[in-house]
């Protein structure tokens, strides 16, 4: 059963490079300017997305890097809330400790 869970997780996440979410790339995200389409262009399709009660879209990008023996050495997660016009309202970076976690509220 656990192998099925791991396979499902891997199918919904990107693997490979461990530097997909970096401080430099995060600095290019501009609140109320960067669009959903630009995020998809730069980070690929989100791993998950949903609408909240206010109708705002939240998208999450999740990547992991497989190290030796198939162990997940590095995990990266970026969650973005979009305005109704599909521009970035705010984002939370759970990947790069130097950012302090809140990308949109430095």
Buried (B, 14 or more C-beta within 10 A) or exposed (E): EEEEEEEEEBEEBBEEEBBBBBEEBBEEBEBEEBBBEBBEEEBEEBBEBEEEEEEBBBBBBBBBBBEEEEEBEBEBBBBBBBBEEBBBBBBBBBBBEEBEEEBBEE
